[in-house]
Every structure is written in C-alpha cells, then in structure tokens.
Amino acid sequence: MLKISTWPAWLASLALLIAMPALAAQNALNTVSVAEGESGSQVIKIILKEALAGEPVSFSTSNPHRLVLDLPNTGNSLGRTQENLNVGVIKNYQVVQSGDRTRIVFNLNGPASHELRKERNMLLAVLRGVGKAASEPTTVVPTRFAETGKQRDHGIRDVEFRRGKNGEGRIAVTLSDPGVGIDIQQKGKAIQVDFLNTSLPSPLQRRMDVSDFATAAQMVETFEQDKNTRMLVTPKGKWDYSAHQTGNQFIMEVRSLDDAKAAKSDKPLYTGEKLTLNFQNVEVRAVLQVIADFTGLNIIASDTVAGNLTLRLKDVPWDQALDIIMRAKGLDKRASGNVIWVAPRDELIAKEKLELEARKSIAELEPLVTRSYPLNYIRADEAMAVVSGESRSLRSNQETATCSPSSEGIKAEMSTGGNTTTNTSQGGTGRTNVNRVLSDRGGASHDLTTNTLVITDTPSRHDAVEEVLKGVDVPTRQVMIEARIVIAGDTFNKDLGVKLGFRDVGNINDTDVTTSAGVNLPRAGIPGASTFGITLFNAGANALLSLEIDAMEADRRGKVVSNPRVVTTNLRPAVILQGSQIPYLSSSANTGTETEFKDALLCLLVSPQILNNDAIILNVEVTKDVPDRSVSPPAINVRRVKTQVRVNNGETAVLGGIFEQETEDSTEKVPFLADLPVLGHLFKSTSKSDEKREMLIFLTPRIIDERLGSMR
C-alpha cells in the first residue's frame, strides 16, 4: 500500500494563504531610504518594482506627529515592517499591509510640511520641519499643496472674495486644473499664497480693498512673481485662517478670533483631531477608508458612493474634512455610536422617509389608552389647547377684561371661575398642526371642576404629553398691584416732581421719550383736555411719596379717592372699578314709565408682564366717565386712555392728565332792594369760581416671591 503524507500539502496551502495579499498586489515596495536634503529638509526615497498605476494618498497628523503614505495595488517586499532612522524630524517608520494596499507610517519628532513627487518607479517625499518660531516671526515655513505629474504651465481663471455666513472672509480661486502647486506662508502680518508655474490674466492683476465686507481680511492683492502667481492677503486684528482645495477650486477663509468664538453657536463645532490630506484624483471610497483608519471609526459607504476626488487640506479637524468631502460629492452622513453611514443625500432622505412611513404605519396599529392628568398650576382648558396645538395666548385673550362700556369682558372675567366645563378635541379633522402633541387618532377633554386633563392616545404619545405638561404645569409668578387714585389741585403734580424728582416717560400724544426731573407733566390749558403723561418714581421715593399724599389731604389740596390692592398672575389683567349708577326715567308704550340706570364708572385695568430681569411691563387702561345731568337721559362723557409703561419691581408709576374743571357763577341779593336802579348793587353780591382738578393714579407693582410667601 502506498502512503502519501499530507503535511507538505498543508504547509504549502498555509504559505499560499499568507502570501495571497502579496500575490494579489501587482506592484511591490522594494526599498525605503532617508537622506538629508537642502535647508535642513529630509528626502524620503521610496523605490517600487514598477511605477504606480494610481496616485498615492498622503496625510499627516499633529498629535502624534506622523506622515502617512498609502500605496495602492502594492505589496511589501522589504522583508521588514519597521526601521529606526533618527534623521532630522524622522524617528522611524512602520509598514502595514492590508489587502492590496501598503501603508507606510513615518513617526516624526515634531510638525513638518511635506511635498510629494513621482518619478517613474520612485516616490520622493521632501519633509521640512516647522520649528518653534520667535515671538514675532517674519517668515514661516511654507505649507505646500504640491503639484503632481510633469511640470507644465497652469493658469488662474478667477479670484473672488465673499463674506461667509459666520462673518469670515472667503477667497475663492478658480484654477485651470487641479494639479497646480500651491505654497502658503505667513509673511509678517500678511498671508502669502504662491501658485507655482501659473499665469495670471491682466484683469486679475489687481489690488482689492475688501474692508467694506466687515471681515478680518482688509486687502487682497494678486500679481505675477517670476513664473508664479502670488496672492497677498492682509488681515487685521487677531485672526486665523484655513485653506483647502477641491478639484480646481482653492478656498481660503480668514476669520477673526473674536468672530470665531461668537459663531460657535451658529456653525458646526469641529472638535476632531487635525490632519493634512493630499489627494490627487483618488477614489472617494479610498479617502473615506483613510479617515476611518485615522479615527478608528467604522465608516460604511453605500454602494452608490463612487467617483474620484482631488482634495488638499492643511491642518483641519477630521470631521471638517469629512464634511468637505461629502459636500464636494453630494454626500451626507448619519452617525450612530461609532458607526458612520455615508450615502448620497437623496438616498438618505428617501431611506429616512421610508422609515418614517413605517413608523407611522406601526403607530396606526397601536392601541389607544386613556389617562387623566391632574394639573396643579395651569388651567385644564389651557393645557388642552397646548397639547392640541392651539395658541395658549389666543385662548387667554378670549377672557381678557376691558373697560369698554359696550364690552361684556368684565362680566365674563368674573364669571368664569366656578363653572364645570368639559370639552373634547378629536383628531381626524384633516387639519395638520406642527405644534400638535397628540396624534391624528388622539383626543383630549378637560374638567375645570377638578382641573383635570383627560387624554386618549397611543402610549408613545402619552410619554410626549407628560413631557409637555412638565414644562407648562409650573407655578405662575404673581404680582401685587397697589393703586392710589387721587383727585388733587392742578399744581400738586408739579410740586411733587420738584420735591422728589422723577423720570418723565412722555405723553401719549407725543412719540418722543424724554428724561427729566422736577418738570410738570405736559397738559393742555383748556378744560377737559386729556393730554396724558407718565411719571416714574424709584422704589426709594415711595415713603416720601406717601408722606406728600398725606400732607396734601391735610392741607385740603386734594383727597385719596380709592386705595385698592389686587394680586394677579403674570399676563392676567386686574380690574378696579369705582363709580355710581345714575337713575333716570324712561317711558315706552308697552311698559310705561320706568326707572333705569346708567353706569358712570372710574375703571382701571392693569395687565402685568414680568420680564427675566424682574422688570415689569404694565399695560394700563384708564376710563373716567363723567355724567351730564342737563339732559335726560343723562349723557356720559367718556375719557379713555390706554398705554404701556415699563417699571422696575417696587417702583411707582404716576399716570396723570385727566382734568376736571368746575366753573360756578352765583349771585346773592336782598329781595326788592336789589332790583332798584343804581342803588340795587348795594344790596347784592356776585361771585365766580373756577376750580381745576387733576386725577392722578399711582401704580406700584411688587413681585410676590412664592418661596418666601412675601413680596420682593
């Protein structure tokens, strides 16, 4: 019997599996050497078995400092995977092979710029170390976007300046082709950009003053320098810049450091580690693989992601680089944990639309659940308006009190408290409200007696309702408004301003707002004039103000008609009414003669709005009804003023300008003797009185501190 050992065949198969990546690669890496170059540079010489079919991919990192070269369709034939060099800024290198790609990682001692060039089967990389500059450097080692391929003449097609969305100066240079070599360096306080071996048309040789754009850039100058085109950008203040190239578009952005801080909330915040990329006509999928290797994230590209890309970036965060790549190719991304899904934007939108439709279909099959929500601070009908997508302010305005005699607002406001109301709001009406918390199948009802909101909807919607109610069912801040209505002589207001001083906010008939002290409120000199003014006294003058009012009453120069105090919640009106009902006789064919009444009221309506700084905006309406008994039924002369004033907590606003004038002519005489000619004047006396009075309303709002149970 012939026995054949299987061990040699097994070993041969294992060796074949190990060698498969090298066999799959068409090219091979033969040698890697480093030598000192000119001006302190280091030249890396990489010799391959044959010339590279595609363009090598290179990028650098800053923490730690590394230069990475990716050689496509190339295997490792060095016989080693690492080597210590210690030449200039280069410490060592490592070789890693993945599939048909070989990556060479050069570990550096510090930052360095690099230039890459191909010569037949050789790849040359020139490194220039960027040392720590002096405090005021005049020249910085240039950053080069190196040209590839054979040297040839290039051109500049256009140079355009724009202001970016976040206030940065954006310079866009259109190149004749993507292979233009670009050097960027700082010269003093200017940024110098050299486009190598390029020509510049005469119309583009100019100096542009861009200071009117209000960016960090002040001047952009373009001119020919030997065989190159040079662009000088002069910024102002503290600034920073970034540059990148996509295809034949070179973009430089110059931004103020202050503007950059202010724009953090308006633009995406890039926090990724910075890297430098230099891609020349490389597949997009290969570029995404480079970023995945750099970040350690899992980047999944859709099958429809295709095409090549020319991209040059210098010291940009990797997440910004990814955004630039996606914008250049019309892609978008979705992140979940450490996985990033990349696909064309339209494909992602269509996929998300299908997911939303699937969720909607599932939601339509969910069972409906009814739950009740007892509310502590907000009214149940207002809470129902919120979850139904209605405006809470519109619901409140339906119950707003007014001083209008033809309005039933006051009565409506006083009668809404104790009623039990049940309302139901169901979906399915065909209306779509983006603010609606309930689903189309859901509904809501409320009971004001128990202040309970009842919701019928799916379990997922109940969770959303709970979150909304947590935000709106909170204590509403309250304000106590103290009002003093004073009838005083026409000089009292002026005397008060002279003694205490005040801020004259202005009058209703004028649009100018002035600030003064010790000046009387403007008023007309005719009876019944209603030129209206507002005066503000600070909180420290309240005690003196009370003393002045008491002294006025003691001197009989006026009197306090009313001194009410009301407490109201924020944005809710408080109404103060005082007056009388005037009886008069009316007759009709059906009822005969009857006694009817007309209201002659003094109405004060105040609606407070508490601001975040504890200031208070008072919306004030004052109505003064004066009866005219000379006619029957009596006529009512109405004076009405509406205004808005802003006061600090505890300050006093004085409203004036409503005048009353009483003119009286009286004659006293002795009967018979007063009628004698000539001598009759000795037996009679005639007196005339003209009394002018002003109604002043003192309003002092104080915010109630709910935690202390007292006013602040």
C-alpha positions in Angstrom: 0.0 0.0 0.0 1.3 3.4 -1.0 1.1 6.0 1.8 1.4 9.7 1.0 1.9 12.2 3.8 -0.5 15.2 3.8 1.7 17.5 5.9 3.7 19.1 3.0 0.5 19.9 1.1 -1.0 21.5 4.3 2.1 23.6 4.8 2.0 24.7 1.2 -1.6 25.8 1.5 -0.8 27.8 4.6 2.1 29.5 2.9 -0.1 30.3 -0.1 -2.7 31.9 2.2 -0.1 34.0 3.9 1.3 35.1 0.6 -2.1 35.9 -1.0 -2.1 39.6 -0.3 1.4 40.0 -1.8 0.3 37.9 -4.8 -2.8 40.0 -5.3 -0.8 43.2 -5.4 0.5 44.0 -8.8 3.4 46.2 -7.6 5.9 45.8 -4.8 7.7 48.0 -2.3 11.4 47.3 -2.6 13.4 50.0 -0.6 12.8 52.9 1.7 15.6 55.3 2.5 16.0 58.7 4.0 18.7 61.3 3.4 19.4 64.9 4.4 18.3 67.5 1.9 18.8 71.2 1.4 18.0 73.8 4.1 17.5 71.2 6.8 15.0 69.1 4.9 14.8 65.3 4.7 14.2 63.4 1.5 12.4 60.1 1.7 13.1 57.9 -1.4 10.7 55.0 -2.0 11.6 52.6 -4.8 8.9 50.3 -6.2 9.1 47.4 -8.5 7.3 49.5 -11.2 5.7 52.9 -11.5 2.5 53.4 -9.5 -0.6 53.0 -11.6 -2.6 55.3 -9.3 -1.9 58.3 -7.3 -0.5 57.8 -3.7 -2.6 59.0 -0.8 -0.7 61.1 1.8 -1.9 62.7 5.0 -0.3 63.9 8.2 -1.4 64.1 11.8 -0.4 66.6 14.6 -1.0 64.5 17.8 1.2 62.5 17.5 3.1 63.9 14.6 3.1 61.5 11.7 3.3 61.3 7.9 1.2 58.5 6.3 1.6 57.3 2.7 -0.8 54.8 1.1 0.4 52.9 -1.9 -2.4 51.3 -3.9 -2.0 47.9 -5.5 1.4 47.4 -3.8 2.7 44.7 -1.6 5.6 44.8 1.0 8.8 43.3 -0.3 11.1 45.0 2.2 11.4 41.9 4.4 10.7 44.0 7.5 7.9 46.0 8.9 9.7 48.8 10.8 13.1 50.6 10.9 14.6 53.2 13.2 16.1 56.2 11.3 16.5 59.2 13.6 17.3 61.5 10.6 16.1 65.1 11.1 12.5 65.1 12.1 12.0 61.4 11.2 12.3 59.0 14.1 11.3 55.7 12.4 8.8 54.2 10.0 6.4 51.2 10.1 4.9 49.3 7.2 1.5 47.8 7.3 -0.2 45.8 4.5 -3.9 45.5 4.2 -5.2 43.6 1.2 -3.6 45.1 -1.9 -2.6 48.3 -0.2 0.6 49.1 1.7 0.7 51.9 4.3 4.0 53.5 5.4 3.7 55.5 8.7 6.6 57.8 9.4 6.8 58.9 13.1 8.1 62.4 13.4 9.7 64.4 16.2 7.6 67.5 15.5 5.4 69.2 12.9 6.6 69.2 9.3 5.3 70.1 5.9 5.8 67.7 3.1 5.9 67.7 -0.7 5.2 64.5 -2.7 6.5 63.8 -6.2 6.6 60.8 -8.5 9.5 59.9 -10.8 9.0 56.7 -12.8 9.2 53.9 -10.2 10.3 56.2 -7.4 8.3 58.2 -5.0 10.0 61.2 -3.4 8.7 62.9 -0.2 10.5 66.1 1.0 9.9 67.0 4.7 10.7 70.4 6.1 10.4 70.6 9.9 8.4 73.5 11.3 10.3 74.6 14.4 9.1 76.9 17.2 9.2 80.4 15.8 10.2 83.6 17.6 7.6 85.8 19.2 7.3 87.9 16.0 8.2 85.7 13.1 8.7 87.3 9.7 8.8 84.1 7.7 7.1 80.8 8.4 8.0 77.5 6.7 5.5 77.3 3.8 2.7 74.8 3.6 2.8 73.3 0.1 0.0 71.8 -1.8 2.4 70.1 -4.2 1.7 69.6 -7.9 1.8 66.2 -9.3 2.8 64.8 -12.6 5.1 66.6 -15.1 5.6 70.2 -14.6 3.6 72.3 -17.0 2.2 75.8 -17.3 -1.0 76.4 -15.4 -3.3 79.4 -15.1 -5.7 81.3 -12.8 -9.2 81.6 -14.1 -10.8 83.8 -11.4 -10.3 85.3 -8.0 -13.4 86.1 -5.9 -13.9 87.5 -2.4 -17.1 87.0 -0.4 -18.3 87.3 3.2 -19.1 83.9 4.7 -22.2 83.0 6.7 -20.3 83.5 10.0 -18.5 86.7 9.1 -15.3 85.2 7.8 -13.6 86.5 4.6 -13.8 83.8 1.9 -11.4 83.9 -1.0 -12.2 81.5 -3.9 -9.5 81.0 -6.6 -10.5 79.1 -9.7 -7.5 77.2 -11.1 -7.1 75.9 -14.7 -6.6 72.3 -13.4 -6.4 70.5 -10.0 -2.6 69.9 -10.4 -1.4 73.4 -9.6 1.2 73.5 -6.9 0.4 75.9 -4.0 2.7 77.3 -1.3 1.2 79.1 1.7 3.3 81.0 4.3 2.9 83.9 6.7 5.0 87.0 5.8 4.9 89.4 8.7 1.3 90.3 9.2 0.2 89.1 5.7 -0.6 85.7 4.3 1.4 84.9 1.1 0.0 82.3 -1.3 2.1 81.3 -4.3 0.6 79.4 -7.2 3.5 77.6 -8.8 4.1 77.8 -12.6 0.9 79.7 -13.3 0.0 82.7 -15.4 -2.4 85.4 -14.3 -4.6 87.3 -16.8 -4.2 91.1 -16.8 -7.7 91.8 -15.5 -6.9 89.7 -12.4 -3.7 91.5 -11.6 -5.2 93.9 -9.1 -5.5 95.1 -5.5 -8.9 94.7 -3.9 -9.9 96.7 -0.9 -12.4 94.4 0.9 -12.7 96.3 4.2 -16.3 97.1 3.3 -17.2 93.5 3.8 -16.6 93.8 7.5 -14.4 90.7 7.8 -10.9 90.0 9.2 -9.5 90.5 5.7 -8.7 94.1 4.6 -6.8 93.7 1.3 -6.3 91.0 -1.3 -3.6 91.6 -3.9 -2.8 89.3 -6.9 0.2 89.8 -9.2 2.7 87.7 -11.2 6.0 86.9 -9.5 8.6 85.3 -11.8 6.9 82.2 -13.1 4.4 82.1 -10.3 1.2 83.9 -9.3 1.3 85.5 -5.9 -1.6 86.4 -3.7 -1.2 88.6 -0.6 -4.0 88.7 1.9 -3.7 91.4 4.6 -5.9 90.8 7.7 -6.5 93.0 10.7 -6.6 92.3 14.5 -6.3 88.8 15.8 -7.1 86.3 13.1 -6.7 82.7 11.9 -7.0 81.1 8.5 -7.7 77.8 6.9 -7.2 76.6 3.3 -8.4 73.7 1.2 -8.7 72.7 -2.4 -11.4 70.7 -4.0 -10.9 69.9 -7.7 -9.9 73.2 -9.4 -11.3 75.4 -6.6 -8.9 76.7 -3.9 -10.6 78.2 -0.9 -9.0 80.3 1.8 -11.0 81.5 4.8 -9.7 84.3 7.1 -11.7 84.8 10.3 -11.4 87.0 13.3 -10.7 85.0 16.5 -13.4 87.0 18.3 -15.9 86.3 15.4 -14.9 82.6 15.6 -15.8 82.4 19.2 -19.1 84.2 18.7 -20.0 81.9 15.8 -19.6 78.7 17.7 -23.3 78.5 18.4 -24.2 79.3 14.8 -22.0 76.9 12.9 -20.9 73.2 13.4 -18.3 72.8 16.1 -15.4 70.7 14.7 -13.5 69.0 17.6 -11.8 66.2 15.7 -8.0 65.7 15.6 -6.4 67.8 12.9 -4.8 66.2 9.9 -3.4 67.2 6.5 -4.6 65.5 3.3 -3.3 65.5 -0.2 -5.4 63.5 -2.6 -4.9 63.7 -6.4 -7.7 62.0 -8.4 -8.3 59.3 -5.8 -11.4 57.3 -5.3 -13.8 58.7 -2.8 -14.1 55.3 -1.1 -10.4 55.2 -0.6 -10.5 58.7 1.0 -13.2 57.5 3.4 -11.1 54.5 4.3 -8.2 56.8 5.2 -10.4 58.8 7.5 -11.8 55.6 9.0 -8.3 54.4 9.7 -7.3 57.7 11.2 -10.2 58.0 13.5 -10.8 54.3 14.4 -14.5 54.7 13.5 -16.5 52.4 11.3 -17.4 54.2 8.1 -19.9 52.4 5.9 -20.3 53.7 2.4 -23.3 52.9 0.3 -22.8 51.0 -3.0 -23.8 54.2 -4.8 -20.8 56.1 -3.5 -18.4 56.3 -6.4 -16.2 58.7 -8.3 -12.8 60.3 -7.8 -11.7 63.3 -5.8 -8.9 65.8 -5.8 -8.6 67.3 -2.3 -5.9 69.2 -0.4 -6.3 70.1 3.2 -3.9 71.6 5.7 -4.3 71.1 9.5 -8.1 70.7 9.5 -10.2 68.6 12.0 -11.0 65.3 10.6 -14.8 65.8 11.0 -14.5 69.1 9.0 -12.5 67.2 6.3 -15.3 64.6 6.2 -17.9 67.4 5.7 -15.8 68.9 2.9 -15.6 65.6 1.1 -19.3 65.0 1.4 -20.2 68.5 0.1 -17.9 68.1 -2.8 -19.5 64.8 -3.9 -23.1 65.5 -2.9 -23.0 63.0 0.0 -24.4 63.1 3.5 -23.8 61.1 6.7 -25.7 59.7 9.6 -23.9 58.7 12.8 -24.9 56.1 15.4 -22.4 55.4 18.1 -19.0 54.7 16.4 -20.6 53.9 13.1 -21.0 56.5 10.3 -23.2 55.7 7.4 -22.3 57.7 4.2 -24.5 57.8 1.1 -25.8 60.3 -1.5 -28.0 62.9 0.2 -31.1 61.9 -1.9 -30.7 58.3 -1.0 -30.5 59.1 2.8 -33.6 61.3 2.5 -35.5 58.6 0.7 -34.4 56.0 3.3 -35.5 58.1 6.2 -38.8 58.9 4.5 -39.5 55.1 4.3 -38.6 54.7 7.9 -41.0 57.5 8.9 -43.7 55.9 6.9 -43.1 52.6 8.5 -43.2 54.2 12.0 -46.4 55.9 11.0 -47.9 52.6 9.9 -46.9 51.0 13.2 -48.4 53.9 15.2 -51.7 53.5 13.4 -51.9 49.9 14.7 -51.1 50.9 18.4 -54.0 50.6 20.8 -55.5 53.8 22.3 -55.1 54.3 26.0 -57.0 56.9 28.1 -55.2 58.6 31.0 -56.1 61.5 33.3 -53.6 64.2 34.3 -54.5 66.3 37.4 -53.0 69.8 37.0 -51.7 71.9 39.8 -51.0 75.3 38.3 -52.3 75.6 34.7 -55.9 75.5 33.8 -57.1 72.3 32.2 -58.6 74.1 29.2 -55.3 75.9 28.6 -53.4 72.6 28.9 -55.7 71.1 26.3 -55.0 73.9 24.0 -51.3 73.3 24.3 -51.4 69.6 23.6 -53.9 70.2 20.7 -51.5 72.7 19.1 -53.6 75.7 19.7 -52.2 79.0 20.9 -52.4 79.3 24.6 -52.3 83.1 24.3 -55.3 83.1 22.0 -57.3 81.1 24.4 -56.4 83.5 27.2 -57.3 86.6 25.2 -60.9 85.4 24.8 -61.4 86.1 28.6 -59.5 89.4 28.7 -61.3 92.1 30.6 -61.7 95.6 29.2 -63.1 98.9 30.4 -65.3 99.4 27.3 -68.9 100.1 28.3 -70.1 98.1 25.3 -68.0 95.0 26.2 -69.0 92.2 28.4 -65.4 91.4 29.1 -65.5 92.4 32.8 -68.6 90.2 33.5 -67.1 87.3 31.5 -63.9 87.5 33.5 -65.7 87.5 36.8 -68.0 84.6 35.9 -65.6 82.0 34.5 -64.2 80.8 37.8 -66.6 78.2 39.2 -68.1 76.6 36.1 -67.6 73.0 35.2 -66.7 72.7 31.6 -66.0 69.7 29.5 -64.6 70.0 26.0 -63.4 67.4 23.6 -60.8 67.8 20.9 -60.6 64.9 18.5 -58.3 64.3 15.6 -59.1 63.2 12.1 -60.4 66.5 11.0 -58.0 66.8 8.2 -56.0 69.7 9.8 -52.3 69.4 10.3 -50.7 71.3 13.1 -46.9 71.0 13.6 -47.3 72.0 17.3 -49.9 69.3 18.0 -48.6 66.8 20.6 -51.5 64.4 20.0 -51.6 62.0 17.1 -54.3 62.2 14.5 -56.2 59.4 16.3 -55.8 61.1 19.7 -58.2 63.4 21.6 -58.3 65.4 24.7 -61.0 66.6 27.1 -60.9 68.6 30.3 -62.9 69.2 33.5 -62.5 72.6 35.2 -64.1 71.4 38.5 -61.3 69.0 39.2 -58.8 70.8 36.9 -58.1 67.5 35.1 -57.0 66.9 31.6 -58.1 63.6 30.0 -56.0 62.3 27.1 -56.9 59.4 24.8 -53.9 58.4 22.6 -51.2 55.8 22.0 -48.7 55.0 24.7 -45.8 56.7 22.9 -47.9 59.9 22.6 -48.7 59.8 26.3 -45.0 60.0 27.0 -44.8 63.1 24.9 -47.8 64.6 26.7 -46.2 64.0 30.1 -43.0 65.8 29.0 -45.0 68.8 27.7 -47.1 69.1 30.8 -44.0 69.0 33.0 -42.9 72.1 31.2 -46.2 74.1 31.3 -47.7 73.0 34.6 -45.4 75.2 36.7 -46.3 78.0 39.2 -47.1 81.2 37.5 -45.4 84.3 39.0 -47.8 86.7 40.7 -47.8 90.5 41.1 -49.5 92.6 43.7 -50.5 95.9 42.3 -51.2 98.8 44.7 -53.2 101.6 43.2 -53.9 105.0 44.7 -56.4 107.2 42.9 -56.0 110.8 43.9 -58.0 113.9 43.0 -55.7 116.9 43.5 -55.3 120.5 42.6 -53.7 121.2 39.3 -50.4 122.3 41.0 -49.9 119.2 43.1 -48.3 117.1 40.4 -45.8 119.9 39.6 -45.0 120.4 43.3 -44.5 116.6 43.7 -42.0 116.5 40.8 -40.0 119.4 42.2 -39.7 117.9 45.6 -38.9 114.2 44.7 -37.8 114.3 41.1 -39.0 111.8 38.6 -38.4 110.3 35.2 -40.8 111.7 32.7 -41.6 108.9 30.3 -43.5 111.2 28.0 -47.1 111.7 27.0 -49.5 109.6 24.9 -50.0 112.2 22.2 -46.2 112.6 21.6 -43.8 110.0 20.2 -40.7 111.4 21.8 -39.5 109.9 25.1 -37.6 112.2 27.4 -35.9 112.0 30.7 -36.1 115.0 33.1 -36.6 115.8 36.8 -38.7 118.5 38.5 -40.8 119.3 35.5 -44.6 119.0 35.4 -46.3 116.6 33.1 -47.5 118.1 29.8 -51.1 119.1 29.7 -53.4 121.3 27.7 -54.6 124.6 29.1 -58.3 124.1 28.1 -60.9 122.4 30.2 -61.4 118.7 29.7 -58.1 118.2 28.0 -56.8 114.7 28.1 -53.1 115.1 27.3 -51.8 112.2 29.2 -48.4 111.7 30.9 -46.5 109.1 32.8 -44.1 109.7 35.6 -41.8 107.1 37.3 -40.6 107.3 40.9 -37.9 104.8 42.1 -38.6 102.4 45.0 -36.7 104.6 47.4 -39.1 107.5 47.0 -42.2 105.5 47.9 -42.1 106.5 51.6 -41.7 110.2 50.7 -44.4 109.9 48.2 -46.9 108.6 50.8 -45.9 111.5 53.1 -46.6 114.0 50.3 -50.0 112.5 49.7 -50.9 112.6 53.4 -49.8 116.2 53.6 -51.9 117.0 50.5 -55.0 115.6 52.3 -54.2 117.5 55.5 -53.9 120.8 53.6 -57.2 120.1 51.7 -55.4 120.4 48.3 -56.8 117.0 47.3 -58.0 113.7 48.5 -57.4 110.0 48.0 -60.5 108.6 46.3 -59.5 104.9 46.4 -56.5 102.8 47.5 -57.2 99.3 46.3 -54.7 96.4 46.2 -55.1 93.4 43.9 -53.0 90.3 43.2 -52.9 88.9 39.7 -50.8 86.4 37.9 -48.4 87.1 35.1 -50.1 88.3 31.9 -53.5 88.3 33.6 -55.4 91.6 33.8 -56.5 93.1 37.1 -59.6 95.4 37.0 -60.5 98.1 39.6 -64.0 99.7 39.2 -65.4 102.6 41.2 -68.4 104.7 40.4 -72.2 105.0 40.6 -75.3 104.2 38.7 -77.4 107.3 37.7 -81.1 106.8 37.8 -83.4 108.3 35.1 -87.0 107.9 33.9 -87.8 106.3 30.6 -91.2 105.6 29.2 -92.5 103.4 26.5 -95.9 102.4 25.1 -95.6 98.9 26.4 -94.1 99.3 29.9 -95.0 102.9 30.7 -92.6 104.9 32.8 -89.7 103.0 34.4 -86.6 103.9 36.3 -83.4 102.8 34.5 -79.8 103.3 35.4 -76.6 104.3 33.6 -73.1 103.4 34.8 -70.7 106.3 35.5 -67.5 104.4 36.4 -63.9 105.0 37.0 -62.2 101.9 35.6 -58.6 101.0 36.0 -57.3 97.9 34.2 -53.7 96.8 34.6 -52.1 93.7 32.9 -48.6 93.0 34.1 -45.8 91.1 32.3 -42.8 90.0 34.3 -39.5 90.1 32.4 -36.5 88.0 33.1 -34.7 90.8 35.0 -37.7 91.3 37.3 -38.7 94.4 35.5 -42.5 94.7 34.8 -44.3 95.9 31.8 -47.7 97.3 32.7 -50.4 97.5 30.1 -52.7 100.2 31.5 -56.2 101.3 30.5 -58.0 104.1 32.4 -61.6 105.2 31.8 -63.3 108.1 33.5 -67.0 108.6 33.0 -68.5 112.0 33.8 -72.3 112.3 33.7 -74.0 115.3 32.2 -77.3 115.7 34.1 -78.5 118.6 32.0 -80.2 116.2 29.5 -82.4 113.2 30.0 -81.4 110.5 29.8 -78.1 111.7 31.2 -75.2 111.8 28.8 -71.9 110.1 29.8 -68.7 111.9 28.8 -66.1 109.3 28.5 -62.3 109.8 28.7 -60.3 106.7 28.0 -56.5 106.2 27.8 -54.5 103.1 27.0 -50.8 103.0 27.4 -47.8 100.7 28.3 -45.0 101.5 30.7 -42.0 99.6 32.0 -41.2 99.8 35.7 -38.8 98.0 37.9 -40.0 95.9 40.8 -41.3 98.2 43.6 -41.2 101.4 41.5 -44.2 103.7 41.3 -45.7 104.9 38.0 -47.9 108.0 38.2 -50.5 108.5 35.5 -51.9 112.0 35.1 -53.5 114.3 32.6 -57.2 113.7 33.2 -58.6 117.1 34.3 -61.9 118.2 35.7 -62.9 121.9 35.7 -65.9 123.3 37.5 -67.0 126.9 36.8 -69.7 128.4 39.0 -71.4 131.9 38.9 -73.6 132.8 41.9 -75.5 135.9 42.9 -76.8 136.7 46.4 -79.3 139.6 46.8 -81.9 141.3 49.1 -85.3 140.9 47.6 -86.9 144.1 46.1 -84.0 146.3 47.2 -81.5 144.6 44.9 -83.8 145.4 42.0 -83.6 149.1 42.5 -81.8 151.0 39.7 -78.3 152.1 40.6 -78.8 151.6 44.4 -79.6 147.9 43.9 -75.9 147.0 43.5 -75.5 147.8 47.2 -77.9 145.0 48.1 -76.5 142.1 46.1 -73.1 140.3 45.6 -71.9 138.3 42.6 -69.2 135.6 42.9 -67.4 133.4 40.3 -65.3 130.3 41.0 -63.2 128.3 38.6 -61.7 125.2 40.1 -59.4 122.9 38.1 -58.5 119.4 39.4 -56.4 116.6 38.1 -56.9 112.9 38.7 -53.6 111.1 39.4 -53.2 107.3 39.5 -50.3 105.9 41.4 -49.4 102.3 40.5 -46.8 100.3 42.4 -46.3 96.7 41.2 -44.4 94.2 43.5 -43.5 90.7 42.5 -44.6 88.1 45.1 -41.9 85.6 46.0 -43.6 82.2 46.1 -40.8 80.6 48.1 -40.9 83.1 50.9 -44.6 83.9 50.7 -43.9 87.6 50.7 -43.3 90.4 48.3 -39.9 91.2 46.9 
